Amino acid sequence: MAAMFAIYFPPRLVWYGIGIFVLGLVCSITRSSRAAYPLGGVAFTIVLLISHTEPPWRVAFHRFAEVSIGIVVAVVLTVVWPEPEPAPPEKK
């Protein structure tokens, strides 16, 4: 969504606010988890407000790829290195 905003609208605070508002509406309509809106807002901000030398769609794709790789690594690590089971309480 941020890539579309960066392509079609000039970099102004008003458009940033409208984009964050629309993101909130999308999260509400799709009944996303409570964490989706803040995390989406952070990703939107990174793509839209930080100046990049590459086109906005490429920055958005790189952000998506980075997050996806992080998720895969986290899932693999939880499978390979599980948390130890808590010891059962001792009987007196």
TIDRENKE-970340 format. One record per residue (C-alpha): residue in three letters; z negated, y negated, x negated. Coordinates in steps of 0.05 Angstrom, whole numbers, padded with zeros to 5 digits, always signed. Layout:
BEGIN
AlaZYX
...
//
This chain:
BEGIN
Met+00000+00000+00000
Ala-00016-00048-00057
Ala+00052-00034-00088
Met+00086-00054-00023
Phe+00044-00118-00019
Ala+00060-00135-00092
Ile+00134-00125-00080
Tyr+00142-00162-00014
Phe+00089-00217-00017
Pro+00073-00271-00069
Pro+00009-00263-00109
Arg-00038-00306-00068
Leu-00110-00297-00046
Val-00090-00300+00027
Trp-00044-00239+00019
Tyr-00098-00202-00019
Gly-00147-00214+00038
Ile-00095-00192+00089
Gly-00081-00129+00049
Ile-00155-00111+00044
Phe-00161-00123+00120
Val-00101-00079+00135
Leu-00130-00026+00088
Gly-00194-00028+00129
Leu-00154-00020+00193
Val-00116+00039+00165
Cys-00180+00073+00143
Ser-00211+00060+00212
Ile-00150+00086+00250
Thr-00145+00149+00208
Arg-00220+00160+00212
Ser-00225+00167+00137
Ser-00292+00182+00103
Arg-00339+00124+00090
Ala-00320+00124+00016
Ala-00245+00116+00029
Tyr-00247+00042+00044
Pro-00286+00019-00018
Leu-00247+00064-00064
Gly-00182+00043-00032
Gly-00203-00029-00041
Val-00215-00018-00115
Ala-00148+00015-00124
Phe-00114-00040-00084
Thr-00148-00092-00128
Ile-00128-00058-00192
Val-00055-00052-00171
Leu-00049-00121-00139
Leu-00092-00169-00178
Ile-00090-00146-00250
Ser-00026-00171-00283
His+00019-00116-00309
Thr+00084-00117-00346
Glu+00111-00059-00305
Pro+00136-00060-00232
Pro+00081-00053-00180
Trp+00105+00014-00154
Arg+00098+00043-00225
Val+00028+00016-00232
Ala+00010+00046-00164
Phe+00040+00113-00185
His+00002+00113-00251
Arg-00063+00097-00214
Phe-00049+00155-00166
Ala-00034+00202-00224
Glu-00097+00181-00262
Val-00142+00193-00202
Ser-00108+00259-00186
Ile-00117+00284-00258
Gly-00190+00263-00255
Ile-00200+00302-00190
Val-00167+00364-00219
Val-00209+00361-00282
Ala-00272+00352-00242
Val-00256+00412-00197
Val-00238+00456-00257
Leu-00303+00437-00293
Thr-00346+00453-00232
Val-00313+00522-00229
Val-00317+00535-00304
Trp-00386+00504-00315
Pro-00425+00513-00250
Glu-00493+00483-00240
Pro-00549+00534-00253
Glu-00583+00562-00192
Pro-00653+00536-00182
Ala-00707+00586-00199
Pro-00743+00616-00139
Pro-00814+00590-00129
Glu-00868+00634-00159
Lys-00913+00671-00111
Lys-00987+00661-00119
//
